[in-house]
Amino acid sequence: MFGKSLKVKNEEANQFFLIAGPCAIEGESMAFEIAEEIIRITDKYKIPFVFKGSYRKANRSRLDSFTGIGDDKALEILKKVGDHFDIPVLTDIHSAEEASHAAKYVDILQIPAFLCRQTDLLVAAANTGKWVNIKKGQFLSADSMQFARQKVIDSGNDKVMLTDRGTMFGYQDMVIDYRGIPTMQAMGSKVILDITHSLQQPNQSSGVTGGKPALIELVAKAGIASGVDGIFLETHPDPANAKSDGANMLPLDKLDDLLSKLSKIRAVVNQF
């Protein structure tokens, strides 16, 4: 799946892989609590796992929205999680200048959906030699992601993943076109379905993004049934009090039941 370039537990299992963690790094104890519980569950079902957490939230609706606890402090926490549990970690970057700095702390650099066409950002991420996960813009077709992917490859880095996170449907809703999964897989990269961000309801009049977390299980089941390589989701012990994206996060205590069901669906898919 990832090969020798990235050490991932349970990679020998014929499973989907999971990228999961909090939306933003709020503190060290919270990050360790979430990582430890996800590892317990993913080891139970032999699911390869990458821990994610944003060290800075650059795309916010309002000026008074939470953006982070400090770049280096959050990056240090991500590195501690990776080193302590011996797992890969992922974070977003927002500008070319951030790429080389963030790469000192994490294993995978993620390109946010709104920035997936930014050539200097893609090239800078590629030049770190790290895995690069490019999120499909809400405004792009799956087929058009070939060009974002190619920018990384042409920069000398073939370690590219693509993530679908839904497509804008009107002003305040998103839909998932599952046809995009095989379209992007045909490009030669692993394809991930971002479950929780696909259920966002952006552009609310309150200035705080809404969501439909009750549909997380439905969307995740459909993604696994459609043959996606991995799933991405954000989870938190107390989403109602999370500092970012609480409206569409999965409560941590519901993750075990979800992954149990998804593993059973994957076992059926593997038969065909």
VOGU-3710 file (C-alpha; in Angstrom, 3 decimals, decimal comma):
1> mfgkslkvkn> 0,000/0,000/0,000  2,567/2,550/1,160  5,653/0,375/0,747  8,913/0,868/2,602  8,632/4,647/2,399  6,055/4,736/5,212  5,841/2,351/8,148  2,175/1,550/8,741  0,929/-1,117/11,161  -1,447/-3,811/9,836
11> eeanqfflia> -0,482/-3,043/6,247  -0,319/-6,746/5,461  -4,068/-7,052/6,101  -6,335/-6,820/3,075  -8,150/-3,847/4,577  -8,954/-0,238/3,805  -6,684/2,192/5,623  -7,838/4,902/8,011  -6,676/8,507/8,343  -8,267/9,852/11,510
21> gpcaiegesm> -7,837/12,207/14,418  -9,095/15,559/15,648  -9,750/18,456/13,313  -7,176/20,599/15,100  -4,513/19,896/17,698  -5,971/21,397/20,876  -3,365/20,048/23,297  -1,038/17,143/23,976  -3,238/15,119/26,320  -6,188/15,292/23,938
31> afeiaeeiir> -4,070/14,199/20,962  -2,627/11,247/22,894  -6,057/10,198/24,183  -7,512/10,125/20,677  -4,502/8,403/19,100  -4,384/5,699/21,777  -8,063/4,856/21,378  -7,910/4,769/17,576  -4,870/2,490/17,727  -6,709/0,133/20,075
41> itdkykipfv> -9,627/-0,085/17,673  -7,639/-0,296/14,431  -5,395/-3,028/15,859  -8,553/-4,931/16,814  -9,754/-4,909/13,203  -6,271/-4,970/11,575  -6,814/-1,599/9,897  -3,725/0,399/8,805  -3,857/3,756/10,566  -2,450/7,261/10,039
51> fkgsyrkanr> -3,036/9,877/12,739  -4,131/13,315/11,512  -4,388/16,691/13,106  -4,195/20,231/11,753  -1,464/22,258/13,412  -3,087/25,446/12,170  -6,579/26,177/10,884  -6,073/28,724/8,125  -9,473/28,463/6,420  -11,971/29,841/8,936
61> srldsftgig> -15,305/31,567/8,441  -14,767/34,283/11,046  -11,803/36,192/12,401  -12,596/35,101/15,955  -12,592/31,378/15,056  -9,975/29,102/16,654  -6,852/28,777/14,496  -4,488/26,830/16,723  -2,323/26,654/19,832  0,829/27,802/18,024
71> ddkaleilkk> 2,487/26,250/14,990  5,598/24,751/16,542  3,766/23,646/19,687  1,172/21,752/17,633  3,775/20,289/15,277  5,813/19,069/18,253  2,714/17,306/19,585  2,145/15,617/16,233  5,738/14,410/16,220  5,429/13,128/19,797
81> vgdhfdipvl> 2,321/11,153/18,864  4,092/9,604/15,886  7,234/8,757/17,831  5,448/7,452/20,934  3,038/5,146/19,106  5,318/4,460/16,119  2,662/5,516/13,617  2,661/7,925/10,653  1,159/11,377/11,178  -0,426/13,811/8,735
91> tdihsaeeas> -1,109/17,531/8,773  -2,308/20,225/6,355  -0,113/22,920/4,893  -1,395/26,158/3,410  1,557/27,860/1,727  4,755/26,833/-0,019  6,769/28,269/2,862  5,161/25,856/5,321  6,059/22,671/3,450  9,688/22,168/4,459
101> haakyvdilq> 9,024/23,217/8,063  6,033/20,907/8,585  7,901/18,055/6,872  10,365/18,008/9,774  7,580/16,819/12,059  5,152/14,710/9,996  5,134/11,898/7,453  2,350/13,062/5,125  1,597/16,585/3,935  -2,014/17,271/3,053
111> ipaflcrqtd> -3,096/19,867/0,514  -6,457/21,396/1,476  -9,249/21,169/-1,072  -9,468/24,908/-1,663  -5,730/24,956/-2,481  -5,449/21,853/-4,663  -4,657/23,867/-7,811  -1,898/25,981/-6,216  1,164/25,006/-8,205  3,779/26,464/-5,842
121> llvaaantgk> 2,194/24,649/-2,893  2,080/21,301/-4,704  5,661/21,630/-5,905  6,910/22,609/-2,445  5,151/19,615/-0,898  6,586/17,318/-3,559  10,099/18,621/-2,976  10,043/17,500/0,666  9,986/13,874/-0,486  7,086/13,159/1,861
131> wvnikkgqfl> 3,834/11,508/0,888  1,402/14,128/-0,402  -2,361/13,777/0,066  -4,260/16,132/-2,240  -7,876/16,805/-1,397  -10,161/17,267/-4,375  -11,557/20,765/-4,539  -15,280/21,024/-3,891  -15,416/22,874/-7,216  -13,553/20,275/-9,321
141> sadsmqfarq> -14,487/17,111/-11,134  -12,691/13,906/-10,192  -11,155/13,733/-13,663  -9,535/17,155/-13,289  -7,492/15,914/-10,312  -5,108/14,291/-12,777  -3,462/17,691/-13,239  -2,912/18,351/-9,537  -1,489/14,848/-9,172  0,783/15,291/-12,165
151> kvidsgndkv> 2,305/18,471/-10,737  3,626/16,457/-7,789  4,856/13,611/-9,967  6,541/15,959/-12,433  8,334/17,508/-9,458  10,004/14,155/-8,805  7,682/12,669/-6,182  5,368/9,764/-7,035  4,080/9,309/-3,473  0,657/10,865/-4,081
161> mltdrgtmfg> -2,789/10,124/-2,676  -6,070/11,733/-3,701  -8,988/12,422/-1,381  -12,595/13,100/-2,348  -14,420/15,337/0,136  -17,619/15,996/-1,752  -18,747/18,539/-4,310  -20,650/21,753/-3,654  -24,379/21,417/-4,111  -25,844/24,878/-4,002
171> yqdmvidyrg> -24,386/27,249/-1,427  -24,698/25,296/1,824  -24,489/21,604/1,091  -22,263/18,930/-0,441  -22,837/15,679/-2,257  -20,540/12,756/-3,045  -20,323/11,392/-6,567  -19,024/7,872/-5,984  -18,157/7,575/-9,666  -15,174/9,773/-8,875
181> iptmqamgsk> -13,504/7,041/-6,825  -12,695/4,670/-9,734  -11,995/7,697/-11,941  -9,202/8,831/-9,634  -7,987/5,293/-8,921  -7,443/4,864/-12,659  -4,852/7,657/-12,454  -2,634/5,313/-10,437  -2,960/6,755/-6,921  -4,627/5,493/-3,777
191> vildithslq> -7,989/7,184/-3,287  -9,466/8,179/0,051  -12,996/9,274/0,906  -13,207/12,053/3,481  -16,347/11,061/5,331  -16,807/13,895/7,789  -15,931/16,870/5,581  -18,258/15,524/2,889  -21,049/16,079/5,389  -20,231/19,703/6,102
201> qpnqssgvtg> -22,777/22,441/5,554  -20,604/25,484/4,882  -21,523/29,142/4,513  -24,032/29,221/7,341  -25,402/32,646/8,299  -23,899/32,218/11,787  -20,395/32,073/10,334  -19,908/28,586/11,836  -19,886/25,590/9,504  -22,669/23,092/10,108
211> gkpalielva> -22,826/19,394/9,346  -24,811/16,156/9,243  -22,922/13,709/11,486  -25,908/11,359/11,607  -25,017/10,378/8,035  -21,380/9,423/8,771  -22,127/5,707/8,880  -24,187/5,801/5,681  -21,501/7,647/3,716  -18,697/5,476/5,098
221> kagiasgvdg> -20,524/2,241/4,231  -21,130/3,440/0,691  -17,479/4,422/0,334  -16,176/1,015/1,411  -18,750/-0,734/-0,799  -17,562/1,345/-3,769  -13,999/0,087/-3,285  -12,245/3,154/-1,888  -8,687/2,473/-0,685  -8,952/4,454/2,519
231> iflethpdpa> -11,271/6,622/4,548  -10,601/9,898/6,311  -12,618/11,066/9,270  -12,310/13,442/12,166  -13,170/12,266/15,652  -13,186/13,814/19,096  -14,183/12,697/22,613  -16,598/15,641/22,867  -17,459/17,083/19,438  -19,872/19,620/20,887
241> naksdganml> -16,955/21,319/22,618  -14,310/20,798/19,936  -12,577/23,984/18,901  -13,026/23,293/15,172  -15,484/21,360/12,975  -17,407/19,891/15,895  -20,636/19,939/13,887  -19,546/17,106/11,599  -17,100/15,057/13,707  -17,672/11,497/14,874
251> pldklddlls> -17,792/11,017/18,655  -14,779/8,905/19,573  -16,906/6,382/21,462  -18,750/5,544/18,240  -15,641/4,714/16,210  -15,376/1,060/17,271  -18,898/0,228/16,114  -18,376/2,044/12,808  -15,089/0,325/11,982  -16,553/-3,046/12,929
261> klskiravvn> -19,306/-2,579/10,343  -16,942/-1,219/7,699  -14,571/-4,169/8,160  -17,428/-6,583/7,515  -18,384/-4,739/4,339  -14,751/-4,742/3,203  -14,586/-8,522/3,720  -17,542/-8,928/1,358  -16,069/-6,524/-1,206  -12,809/-8,523/-1,160
271> qf> -14,726/-11,558/-2,416  -15,501/-9,883/-5,731
//
